[in-house]
Amino acid sequence: MRVALAAGVAAGLDLVVLLRIDRWIGGGALLAIGYLLVASAGAGFFAGTRSALAGGLAVLLGALLSGLVQYWPRLFYANDLGVLLGFELQLVVALVPYAIGGAIAGYAGGIARLRFVRPRQASDAAVEPHPE
């Protein structure tokens, strides 16, 4: 559940960059890719387990959401469902290299979680006394 929630939130945040993909030129492109990777690392950090999956899914779900948002105004044109599916497939295939980078960044986020967040210790009140 945490993996899906982390990937969904990161995908929603990826919309900020993916809806402005026409401005990915020069230094702006590097910043946009960095934004996607940081969001994927955050998804991996908050997912706990399966951090690489959360990082990769964050980019792919962001691409799917971006395609739906971009296609929404054309929904009532004389297009059929095949046009939407073709548009989504083209967008997702174009972002596969970024999804691989997102998976690597998600894995790094999971490693950071293991390194910086200590596991919870049971409090003294929660521990049952040993019978003697």
C-alpha positions as CSV (number, residue, x, y, z in Angstrom):
1,M,0.0,0.0,0.0
2,R,2.8,2.4,0.8
3,V,4.5,1.7,-2.5
4,A,1.3,2.6,-4.4
5,L,0.7,5.7,-2.4
6,A,4.3,6.9,-2.7
7,A,4.3,6.2,-6.5
8,G,1.0,7.9,-6.9
9,V,2.0,11.1,-5.0
10,A,5.3,11.3,-6.9
11,A,3.4,10.8,-10.2
12,G,1.1,13.7,-9.3
13,L,4.2,15.8,-8.6
14,D,5.8,14.7,-11.9
15,L,2.8,16.4,-13.7
16,V,4.4,19.7,-13.0
17,V,7.3,18.9,-15.2
18,L,5.7,16.5,-17.7
19,L,3.0,19.0,-18.7
20,R,5.8,21.5,-19.7
21,I,7.8,19.0,-21.7
22,D,7.9,21.5,-24.6
23,R,10.3,23.6,-22.6
24,W,12.9,20.8,-22.0
25,I,15.7,22.7,-23.8
26,G,19.3,23.0,-22.5
27,G,19.7,23.6,-18.8
28,G,15.9,23.4,-18.3
29,A,16.0,19.8,-19.6
30,L,18.6,18.9,-17.0
31,L,16.6,20.5,-14.3
32,A,13.4,18.7,-15.4
33,I,15.2,15.3,-15.4
34,G,16.7,16.1,-12.0
35,Y,13.2,16.9,-10.8
36,L,11.9,13.5,-12.0
37,L,14.8,11.7,-10.4
38,V,14.3,13.5,-7.0
39,A,10.6,12.8,-7.0
40,S,11.4,9.1,-7.8
41,A,14.0,9.0,-5.0
42,G,11.4,10.5,-2.6
43,A,8.9,7.8,-3.7
44,G,11.6,5.1,-3.0
45,F,12.3,6.7,0.4
46,F,8.7,6.7,1.5
47,A,7.8,3.3,0.0
48,G,10.0,1.5,2.5
49,T,10.2,-1.8,0.6
50,R,10.3,-2.2,-3.1
51,S,11.8,1.2,-3.5
52,A,13.0,0.7,-7.0
53,L,9.5,-0.3,-8.1
54,A,8.1,2.8,-6.6
55,G,10.6,5.0,-8.3
56,G,10.0,3.5,-11.7
57,L,6.3,3.5,-11.3
58,A,6.3,7.2,-10.3
59,V,7.7,8.2,-13.7
60,L,5.4,5.8,-15.7
61,L,2.3,6.8,-13.8
62,G,3.2,10.4,-14.2
63,A,3.5,9.9,-18.0
64,L,0.1,8.2,-18.0
65,L,-1.5,11.0,-16.0
66,S,0.2,13.6,-18.2
67,G,-1.2,11.9,-21.3
68,L,-4.7,11.9,-19.9
69,V,-4.5,15.5,-18.9
70,Q,-3.2,16.5,-22.3
71,Y,-5.8,14.4,-24.1
72,W,-8.8,15.6,-22.0
73,P,-9.6,18.7,-24.2
74,R,-9.7,16.4,-27.3
75,L,-12.0,13.9,-25.7
76,F,-15.1,15.0,-27.5
77,Y,-13.5,15.4,-30.9
78,A,-14.1,12.8,-33.7
79,N,-11.4,10.6,-32.3
80,D,-11.8,7.0,-31.1
81,L,-10.2,5.2,-28.2
82,G,-7.4,4.0,-30.5
83,V,-6.1,7.5,-30.8
84,L,-5.9,7.9,-27.0
85,L,-4.2,4.5,-26.7
86,G,-1.7,5.4,-29.4
87,F,-0.9,8.7,-27.8
88,E,-0.5,7.1,-24.3
89,L,1.7,4.3,-25.7
90,Q,4.0,6.8,-27.5
91,L,4.3,8.9,-24.4
92,V,5.1,6.0,-22.1
93,V,7.6,4.5,-24.5
94,A,9.4,7.8,-24.9
95,L,9.7,8.0,-21.1
96,V,11.0,4.5,-20.5
97,P,14.7,5.6,-20.1
98,Y,13.5,8.1,-17.5
99,A,11.6,5.3,-15.8
100,I,14.8,3.3,-15.6
101,G,16.6,6.3,-14.1
102,G,13.6,6.7,-11.7
103,A,14.0,3.1,-10.6
104,I,17.6,3.6,-9.9
105,A,16.8,6.9,-8.0
106,G,14.0,5.0,-6.1
107,Y,16.5,2.4,-5.1
108,A,18.9,5.1,-3.8
109,G,16.0,6.6,-1.9
110,G,15.3,3.2,-0.3
111,I,19.0,2.9,0.7
112,A,18.8,6.4,2.2
113,R,15.8,5.4,4.2
114,L,17.7,2.4,5.6
115,R,20.6,4.6,6.4
116,F,18.9,7.6,8.0
117,V,15.7,6.2,9.6
118,R,16.2,3.8,12.5
119,P,13.7,1.0,13.0
120,R,11.2,1.6,15.8
121,Q,12.0,0.2,19.2
122,A,9.3,-1.2,21.4
123,S,8.7,1.0,24.3
124,D,9.0,-0.3,27.9
125,A,5.2,0.0,28.4
126,A,4.5,-2.2,25.4
127,V,6.8,-5.0,26.5
128,E,5.1,-7.7,28.6
129,P,6.9,-8.7,31.8
130,H,8.4,-12.1,31.9
131,P,6.6,-14.6,34.2
132,E,8.9,-15.9,36.9
